[in-house]
Amino acid sequence: VIGPTSWGSFQMRGDPIAQRFGWDRYNTRARVDIGDRHYENCLAVKCDVPPVIRRTAKRIIFDPLDKWFENPKTGRLTAAQFLANEHGRNKFTDLIASTIPMKDAAKRGLPKSVRVHLVPHHADPRVGLDWHDPNGPVVYAGMIKFVEPALRTLRRACEIIGREFKLDTDHHAWRSLEGAALVLAPRVGIRSHLNLQCKPQVKIANAAQAGIPV
């Protein structure tokens, strides 16, 4: 299992697989050195597959999530074009699509030989099961770029309805969901095809697990 091991996406999508099956894990944010080991299967989470593994693995399972990193260059691509480019570089045999539009795009952008599996982004297991408080604040928990253009409007709207507006852009922003009345999951700052259509909806998954309207 390979990927950026310190990122939440890897800890939620890669680590559980490595732990359950006893697979080795490698951090792609550093040099990947597998020594004289030989791997038949590789799960790549939100990363490119290192050539040393790509040369030997018979099965490469690619879980891109939002691998395009809000990049203006990749942001102009359709989902099918993005997947075609990723397949050309990584030669994966299986694709894990975390959204239905990404699964649909795979039919247009990938060879028929690639197996496609729909596995939506699940909620963070640290999020509680009954965190909703009807009298709590309106919460945005996530990266600032997705909400920043609408902040003034959102703050004013909360003032009008007499609710606190809580903005949490910390790495552990999921904690702010506890006691929330409403969770916001906008995409106002990024208008690319990939972000609007295919980005994993972990904010909605987290809110649903906590029992909070979105």
C-alpha positions as CSV (number, residue, x, y, z in Angstrom):
1,V,0.0,0.0,0.0
2,I,1.6,3.3,-1.1
3,G,0.7,7.0,-0.7
4,P,1.3,10.0,1.4
5,T,1.1,8.3,4.8
6,S,0.7,11.4,6.9
7,W,-2.4,12.6,5.0
8,G,-5.8,12.0,6.3
9,S,-6.9,10.5,3.0
10,F,-4.3,7.8,3.2
11,Q,-5.0,7.1,6.9
12,M,-8.7,6.6,6.1
13,R,-8.3,4.7,2.7
14,G,-4.8,3.0,2.8
15,D,-3.9,2.2,6.4
16,P,-7.0,0.1,7.2
17,I,-6.2,-2.2,4.2
18,A,-2.5,-2.5,5.2
19,Q,-3.5,-3.3,8.7
20,R,-6.2,-5.8,7.9
21,F,-4.1,-7.8,5.4
22,G,-0.7,-7.2,6.8
23,W,0.6,-5.5,3.7
24,D,3.7,-3.3,3.7
25,R,3.1,0.4,3.4
26,Y,5.4,3.0,1.8
27,N,5.4,6.8,2.0
28,T,5.5,8.3,-1.5
29,R,6.5,11.7,0.0
30,A,9.9,10.2,0.4
31,R,12.1,7.9,-1.8
32,V,10.4,4.5,-2.0
33,D,13.0,1.7,-1.5
34,I,11.6,-1.8,-1.6
35,G,15.0,-3.5,-1.6
36,D,14.9,-7.0,-3.1
37,R,11.2,-7.4,-2.3
38,H,8.8,-8.3,-5.1
39,Y,5.1,-7.3,-5.0
40,E,2.3,-8.7,-7.1
41,N,-0.4,-6.3,-5.8
42,C,-0.2,-2.6,-5.1
43,L,-2.8,-0.3,-3.7
44,A,-1.9,3.4,-4.6
45,V,-3.9,6.0,-2.6
46,K,-3.8,9.6,-4.0
47,C,-0.3,9.2,-5.6
48,D,1.6,8.1,-8.6
49,V,3.0,4.5,-8.6
50,P,6.8,4.5,-8.3
51,P,8.5,2.8,-11.3
52,V,10.2,0.2,-9.0
53,I,6.8,-1.1,-8.1
54,R,5.1,-0.6,-11.4
55,R,7.7,-2.8,-13.1
56,T,6.9,-5.8,-11.0
57,A,3.3,-5.5,-9.7
58,K,0.8,-7.6,-11.7
59,R,-2.2,-5.8,-10.2
60,I,-2.1,-2.0,-9.5
61,I,-5.3,-0.7,-7.7
62,F,-5.5,3.0,-8.1
63,D,-7.5,5.1,-5.7
64,P,-7.1,8.7,-6.9
65,L,-9.6,10.4,-4.7
66,D,-8.9,14.1,-5.4
67,K,-5.3,13.6,-6.7
68,W,-5.6,16.7,-8.9
69,F,-4.8,18.9,-5.8
70,E,-6.9,21.9,-7.1
71,N,-4.3,22.3,-9.8
72,P,-5.3,24.9,-12.4
73,K,-3.8,22.8,-15.2
74,T,-5.6,19.6,-14.3
75,G,-8.6,21.6,-13.3
76,R,-9.3,22.3,-17.0
77,L,-9.5,18.6,-17.8
78,T,-12.7,16.6,-17.9
79,A,-12.8,13.6,-15.6
80,A,-12.3,11.2,-18.5
81,Q,-9.2,13.1,-19.7
82,F,-7.8,13.1,-16.2
83,L,-8.3,9.3,-15.9
84,A,-6.8,8.7,-19.3
85,N,-3.7,10.7,-18.4
86,E,-3.4,8.9,-15.0
87,H,-3.7,5.5,-16.7
88,G,-1.0,6.4,-19.2
89,R,1.4,7.3,-16.4
90,N,0.6,4.7,-13.9
91,K,-0.7,1.7,-16.0
92,F,-3.2,0.6,-13.3
93,T,-5.3,-2.5,-13.7
94,D,-8.1,-1.5,-11.3
95,L,-9.6,1.9,-10.5
96,I,-11.4,2.7,-7.3
97,A,-13.9,5.5,-8.0
98,S,-15.1,7.4,-4.9
99,T,-18.0,9.1,-6.8
100,I,-20.5,8.0,-9.4
101,P,-19.4,10.7,-11.9
102,M,-15.8,9.4,-11.7
103,K,-17.1,5.8,-12.3
104,D,-19.0,7.0,-15.3
105,A,-16.0,8.9,-16.6
106,A,-13.9,5.7,-16.4
107,K,-16.1,4.2,-19.1
108,R,-15.2,7.1,-21.5
109,G,-11.5,7.5,-20.5
110,L,-10.1,4.1,-19.7
111,P,-9.5,0.9,-21.6
112,K,-12.2,-1.7,-21.1
113,S,-9.5,-4.0,-19.5
114,V,-9.4,-1.8,-16.4
115,R,-11.7,-3.0,-13.7
116,V,-13.7,-0.2,-12.0
117,H,-14.9,-0.4,-8.4
118,L,-17.2,2.2,-6.8
119,V,-16.1,2.8,-3.2
120,P,-17.5,6.1,-1.9
121,H,-15.4,8.1,0.6
122,H,-16.5,6.9,4.1
123,A,-16.8,9.1,7.2
124,D,-13.9,9.7,9.5
125,P,-14.3,7.0,12.2
126,R,-13.5,9.6,14.8
127,V,-16.7,11.4,14.2
128,G,-19.4,10.7,16.8
129,L,-22.8,9.1,15.9
130,D,-25.1,11.7,17.5
131,W,-23.4,15.1,17.5
132,H,-26.3,17.1,16.2
133,D,-27.5,20.0,18.4
134,P,-30.5,21.9,16.8
135,N,-29.4,25.0,18.8
136,G,-25.7,24.8,17.9
137,P,-23.7,26.8,15.4
138,V,-23.5,26.6,11.6
139,V,-20.2,25.0,10.8
140,Y,-17.8,24.9,7.9
141,A,-15.0,22.4,8.5
142,G,-12.5,22.1,5.7
143,M,-10.1,23.9,3.4
144,I,-10.6,27.7,3.2
145,K,-10.5,27.9,-0.6
146,F,-13.9,26.1,-1.0
147,V,-15.8,28.6,1.1
148,E,-13.7,31.9,1.1
149,P,-15.6,33.8,-1.7
150,A,-18.9,33.3,0.2
151,L,-17.7,34.0,3.8
152,R,-19.2,37.5,4.0
153,T,-22.6,36.3,2.8
154,L,-22.6,33.3,5.1
155,R,-21.7,35.4,8.2
156,R,-24.4,37.9,7.3
157,A,-26.9,35.1,6.8
158,C,-26.1,33.6,10.2
159,E,-26.4,37.0,11.9
160,I,-29.9,37.4,10.4
161,I,-31.1,34.1,11.7
162,G,-29.3,34.6,15.0
163,R,-26.8,31.7,14.7
164,E,-23.1,31.5,15.4
165,F,-21.0,30.8,12.3
166,K,-18.0,28.6,13.0
167,L,-15.2,28.4,10.5
168,D,-12.6,25.6,11.2
169,T,-9.8,25.1,8.6
170,D,-7.6,23.1,10.9
171,H,-6.3,19.6,9.9
172,H,-8.6,18.2,12.6
173,A,-11.6,20.3,11.7
174,W,-13.9,17.3,12.0
175,R,-13.9,18.0,15.8
176,S,-16.0,21.1,15.2
177,L,-18.9,19.0,14.0
178,E,-19.7,18.1,17.6
179,G,-22.7,20.2,18.7
180,A,-23.4,21.7,15.2
181,A,-26.9,22.5,14.0
182,L,-25.9,22.6,10.3
183,V,-22.9,21.7,8.3
184,L,-21.9,23.5,5.1
185,A,-20.2,21.8,2.2
186,P,-19.9,24.4,-0.6
187,R,-17.6,24.4,-3.7
188,V,-17.8,28.1,-4.3
189,G,-14.1,28.7,-4.6
190,I,-13.2,26.1,-7.2
191,R,-15.1,25.8,-10.5
192,S,-13.3,23.1,-12.4
193,H,-15.0,20.0,-13.9
194,L,-13.1,17.7,-11.5
195,N,-13.9,19.6,-8.3
196,L,-17.6,20.2,-9.2
197,Q,-18.4,16.8,-10.4
198,C,-16.0,14.2,-9.0
199,K,-14.4,15.4,-5.7
200,P,-15.1,12.9,-2.8
201,Q,-17.8,14.1,-0.5
202,V,-16.1,13.4,2.9
203,K,-17.8,16.5,4.4
204,I,-21.2,15.1,3.7
205,A,-20.2,11.6,4.9
206,N,-18.9,13.0,8.1
207,A,-22.1,15.1,8.7
208,A,-24.3,12.1,7.9
209,Q,-22.4,9.9,10.4
210,A,-22.9,12.7,13.0
211,G,-26.6,13.0,12.2
212,I,-26.3,16.7,11.2
213,P,-28.1,18.3,8.2
214,V,-26.0,19.6,5.4
